[in-house]
Every structure is written in C-alpha cells, then in structure tokens.
Amino acid sequence: MHYYQKLILFFFILLTTFQLNAEVLFEGYYKVNQFKKHIGFFISRYEIDSKNKQFKTTTFLKLGKNGVDLTESLQAVSTLDFKPVSYTYLALDSKKNKTIDAIFKDGMMTGMITENGEKKKLSKKISKDTFLSSSLYYIMLKSKDGLKTGVTFKFSAIAEEQAEEMPDGISSFDKKMVSQGSLQLLKIKNSFAGQDYENLITNQGQIISATIPATGIDIELTKNSAEATEGVKVSSGTLEKIFGLVPEGKTNILNSK
C-alpha cells in the first residue's frame, strides 16, 4: 500500500475510534449580533468521553465584522460528576493575546497564564464543590431541582477567561415558559463574574439564545453553519485543531425534527 494511502487509513481509523468513544450531547453554531448587526459566530460542543470517563466542553468564538476583531477558544475537561480536570483558553485580537493552561488537583488550580508574551505561574486554591462555568446548565440539570421554572440556583464556579473562582454566581428562572416558534423554553437571568446576561434554554440544557444587555450583544442558535458564519472567514484547519474536525453543528434541537 502506498505511504499516503496508509496515512489516510491511519487517520480514518483514529477518527473512527474517537467517534466511538465520544457521545456528543450538543453541537451548534450561533450567530452573534451587536446592536442588531451581525459581527461573528460562536460554536459550542458538549460531549461525554466514555473511554476516559470525562465531560468535555469545546467552544470557539470569531468576531470579524463592523470593526470588531476577536478570536476566543476554550477546551475544558471535567469528570463525569463535573469536577474540574483541566482547560485551555485562548483569546486573540489585533492588540493583545492571552492563553491560560490550567489543571486541577488536590484542591488546587495550577498552570500558566501567558499574556502578550509574558508568562505568569498559576497557583490558586479552589473550593470543594466548584466547577467550570462552561458546564453550568449540565450541573443544574443533574441537581436536585433540575431545570424548571421558578428555580433559583446559587453557585461558585471557575471563570475560565479569568482563571478565577467566582463565589457569587446566581441563576434565576422565570416562573413561566417562553414560546419561540414550536419551542417551549426556560428563561434565565444570570449574574456571574461581574456580568449580567439572559439565556433561553431547553429543559435539557441546550442554549437557544443569549443576551448581554450591557454590551448590546445577543447570540442565537442557527440551523446551519452558513447562516452563522456569513461574511466571517475562519480556516478549516483552525477549527480542526480545536474540535478535531470541522463541526457540522447538527446535534441540537433545531435539527432534531
């Protein structure tokens, strides 16, 4: 067999093995608007790695229209009961860049923060019940009250972009469901890490939309990638590096019918 054929076969086997060991719970593309103008897109994937018994969150944000230029990515790993294991966060714009590599062990968060070429060691104590903020709604889904109207959930979580544990998080569910087309959604007002924002989510924790009043930014789940990424270019190689392959964005409630 030709060398390149062997190489292609190897990567096919590797990809197939990965897919067999990973259960994708959610994957979707979001359109990002600011003051009603499209400025970029956001991709989110939540999955269970059954081989390593881990819960994984992977996200990518690209803002590249109307004078905005920002790229962010997150690769976060927890145990199946949502104890933090590790994460890598990257932020890049035209003037600065920041990378955080963190691991969690024995009640400590350690690692390295690199900002504009300057490195700083990370070493902080964390509380016993803290979790990575990116897995918030899955934490709530598994909690005693679950995801339902009228619930208030107080929490302490790691703000990944700051490498800090924030102890005063609160999520308050409206008392009534919200109709959006054929969907019945939960409306939640959140306050965390100095930011107030609202989400519409399904009762399985799928985020349909988010609004950040202070910045005029809102995001909305789209049925396909084209609608979210229109006019904003990112190479397939960049997405493959973060997600393993270019996400299809079809594992969500908008594509379940």
FENRA-V767522 format. One record per pair of residues at least 24 apart in sequence whose C-alpha atoms are under 10 Angstrom apart, sorted by sequence separation. I is the first residue (numbers start at 1). J is the second residue. D is the distance in whole Angstrom. If there is no record, write none. Layout:
i,j,d
I,J,D
I,J,D
This chain:
i,j,d
23,47,5
24,48,6
39,63,5
40,64,6
54,78,6
55,79,6
56,80,9
69,93,6
70,94,8
85,109,9
86,110,9
87,111,10
88,112,10
89,113,9
90,114,10
91,115,9
92,116,10
131,155,9
132,156,9
133,157,5
134,158,9
149,173,5
150,174,5
151,175,8
168,192,7
169,193,7
177,201,10
224,248,8
225,249,7
22,47,6
23,48,5
24,49,9
38,63,9
39,64,6
40,65,7
53,78,9
54,79,5
55,80,5
68,93,9
69,94,7
70,95,10
72,97,10
74,99,10
84,109,9
86,111,9
88,113,10
90,115,10
130,155,8
131,156,7
132,157,6
133,158,6
134,159,8
148,173,7
149,174,6
150,175,4
167,192,9
168,193,8
169,194,9
171,196,10
173,198,10
177,202,10
183,208,10
224,249,7
225,250,9
22,48,6
23,49,7
38,64,9
39,65,5
40,66,9
53,79,6
54,80,5
55,81,8
56,82,10
68,94,9
69,95,10
70,96,10
71,97,9
72,98,9
73,99,10
74,100,10
75,101,10
76,102,9
77,103,9
78,104,9
129,155,9
130,156,5
131,157,5
132,158,5
133,159,6
134,160,8
147,173,9
148,174,9
149,175,5
150,176,8
166,192,7
167,193,9
168,194,9
169,195,10
170,196,10
171,197,10
172,198,10
173,199,10
223,249,8
224,250,7
21,48,8
22,49,5
23,50,7
38,65,7
39,66,6
52,79,9
53,80,6
54,81,9
55,82,7
70,97,10
72,99,10
76,103,10
129,156,8
130,157,5
131,158,6
132,159,7
133,160,7
148,175,9
149,176,6
150,177,10
166,193,6
171,198,9
173,200,10
222,249,9
223,250,7
21,49,6
22,50,6
37,65,9
38,66,8
39,67,9
40,68,9
49,77,10
52,80,9
53,81,10
54,82,8
55,83,9
128,156,10
129,157,8
130,158,7
131,159,9
132,160,7
148,176,9
149,177,7
165,193,9
166,194,9
171,199,10
180,208,10
221,249,10
222,250,9
223,251,10
20,49,9
21,50,5
22,51,8
32,61,9
37,66,8
39,68,7
40,69,9
42,71,10
44,73,10
48,77,10
54,83,9
55,84,9
56,85,10
58,87,10
60,89,10
64,93,10
127,156,8
148,177,9
164,193,9
223,252,9
19,49,9
20,50,9
21,51,6
22,52,10
25,55,10
27,57,10
29,59,10
32,62,9
33,63,9
39,69,9
40,70,9
42,72,9
43,73,9
44,74,9
45,75,10
46,76,10
47,77,10
48,78,10
49,79,10
50,80,9
54,84,10
55,85,9
56,86,10
57,87,9
58,88,10
59,89,10
60,90,9
61,91,9
62,92,10
63,93,9
126,156,10
127,157,9
222,252,10
223,253,9
224,254,9
18,49,9
20,51,9
21,52,8
22,53,10
24,55,10
25,56,10
26,57,10
27,58,9
28,59,10
29,60,10
30,61,9
32,63,8
40,71,10
42,73,10
48,79,9
49,80,9
54,85,9
56,87,9
58,89,10
60,91,10
62,93,10
126,157,9
140,171,10
162,193,9
221,252,9
223,254,6
224,255,9
21,53,10
22,54,10
23,55,10
24,56,9
27,59,10
29,61,10
33,65,10
34,66,9
48,80,8
126,158,9
133,165,9
221,253,10
222,254,8
223,255,6
18,51,9
22,55,10
132,165,9
133,166,9
159,192,8
221,254,8
222,255,9
22,56,9
131,165,9
137,171,10
159,193,7
130,165,8
136,171,10
157,192,9
158,193,9
130,166,9
133,169,9
149,185,10
150,186,10
152,188,9
154,190,10
156,192,9
157,193,9
130,167,9
148,185,10
149,186,7
150,187,10
151,188,9
152,189,10
153,190,9
154,191,10
155,192,9
156,193,10
126,164,9
127,165,8
148,186,7
149,187,8
150,188,10
152,190,10
124,163,9
125,164,10
126,165,7
147,186,8
148,187,10
149,188,9
123,163,10
124,164,8
125,165,9
126,166,10
127,167,9
148,188,10
122,163,8
124,165,9
122,164,10
208,252,9
83,128,9
84,129,10
87,132,9
207,252,9
208,253,9
83,129,8
84,130,8
85,131,9
86,132,9
206,252,7
207,253,10
208,254,9
82,129,9
83,130,7
84,131,6
85,132,9
206,253,8
82,130,9
83,131,6
84,132,6
82,131,6
83,132,8
84,133,10
109,158,10
113,162,10
204,253,10
81,131,10
82,132,8
113,163,9
84,135,10
112,163,10
202,253,8
111,163,10
78,131,8
82,135,8
110,163,10
78,132,8
82,136,10
109,163,8
147,201,9
148,202,10
149,203,10
77,132,9
109,164,9
147,202,9
148,203,7
76,132,8
82,138,9
109,165,10
147,203,6
148,204,10
76,133,10
78,135,9
81,138,10
82,139,7
146,203,9
147,204,7
76,134,8
77,135,10
81,139,8
102,160,9
146,204,9
147,205,7
75,134,10
76,135,9
101,160,10
133,192,9
146,205,10
74,134,9
82,142,10
100,160,8
133,193,10
81,142,9
100,161,8
102,163,8
99,161,9
100,162,9
101,163,9
141,203,8
98,161,9
100,163,7
141,204,7
137,201,9
140,204,10
141,205,7
140,205,8
137,203,10
138,204,8
139,205,9
137,204,8
138,205,6
137,205,5
138,206,9
136,205,9
137,206,8
90,160,10
91,161,8
135,205,10
137,207,9
183,253,9
89,160,7
90,161,8
183,254,9
88,160,8
89,161,7
84,157,10
87,160,8
88,161,9
89,162,9
84,158,9
89,163,9
57,132,10
59,134,9
58,134,9
87,163,10
57,134,7
56,134,10
57,135,7
56,135,9
55,135,9
55,138,10
76,160,9
75,160,10
74,160,8
74,161,9
46,134,10
73,161,10
46,135,8
72,161,9
44,134,10
46,138,9
46,206,10
44,207,10
71,234,10
64,229,10
63,229,10
65,231,8
73,239,10
62,229,9
64,231,8
65,232,7
75,242,8
64,232,6
74,242,8
75,243,9
63,232,8
64,233,8
73,242,8
62,232,8
63,233,10
64,234,10
62,233,9
62,234,8
30,207,10
32,209,10
34,211,10
42,219,8
44,221,10
26,204,10
28,206,9
30,208,9
31,209,9
32,210,9
33,211,10
34,212,10
35,213,10
39,217,9
41,219,8
42,220,9
43,221,9
60,238,10
25,204,10
26,205,9
27,206,9
28,207,9
30,209,8
32,211,10
37,216,10
38,217,10
40,219,9
41,220,9
42,221,9
60,239,8
25,205,10
26,206,7
28,208,10
30,210,10
35,215,8
36,216,8
37,217,9
38,218,10
41,221,10
59,239,10
25,206,9
26,207,9
34,215,8
35,216,5
36,217,8
37,218,10
38,219,10
41,222,10
34,216,5
35,217,7
36,218,8
43,225,9
60,242,8
33,216,8
34,217,4
35,218,8
42,225,10
59,242,8
60,243,9
33,217,6
34,218,6
41,225,9
58,242,8
59,243,8
32,217,7
33,218,5
34,219,9
43,228,9
58,243,7
32,218,6
33,219,6
41,227,9
42,228,8
43,229,10
57,243,10
31,218,8
32,219,4
33,220,9
41,228,5
42,229,9
30,218,10
31,219,5
32,220,7
40,228,7
41,229,6
30,219,6
31,220,5
32,221,9
39,228,10
40,229,7
41,230,9
29,219,10
30,220,5
31,221,7
38,228,9
39,229,9
40,230,8
41,231,10
29,220,8
30,221,4
31,222,7
38,229,9
39,230,9
40,231,8
41,232,8
28,220,10
29,221,6
30,222,6
38,230,9
39,231,9
40,232,6
28,221,7
29,222,6
30,223,9
38,231,9
39,232,8
40,233,9
28,222,7
29,223,8
30,224,9
31,225,9
38,232,10
28,223,8
29,224,7
30,225,8
31,226,10
33,228,10
28,224,8
29,225,6
31,227,7
32,228,7
43,239,10
28,225,8
29,226,9
30,227,9
31,228,4
32,229,9
29,227,9
30,228,6
31,229,7
45,243,9
29,228,6
30,229,8
31,230,9
44,243,10
28,228,10
29,229,8
43,243,10
45,247,8
44,247,9
43,247,8
45,249,8
43,248,10
44,249,8
46,251,10
43,249,8
45,251,9
45,252,10
29,247,9
28,247,8
29,248,8
30,249,9
27,247,8
28,248,8
29,249,6
27,248,8
28,249,4
29,250,9
27,249,5
28,250,6
26,249,8
27,250,6
28,251,7
29,252,10
26,250,8
27,251,5
28,252,6
26,251,5
27,252,6
28,253,9
18,244,9
25,251,7
26,252,5
27,253,10
28,254,9
24,251,7
25,252,8
26,253,9
28,255,10
24,252,10
15,244,8
15,245,9
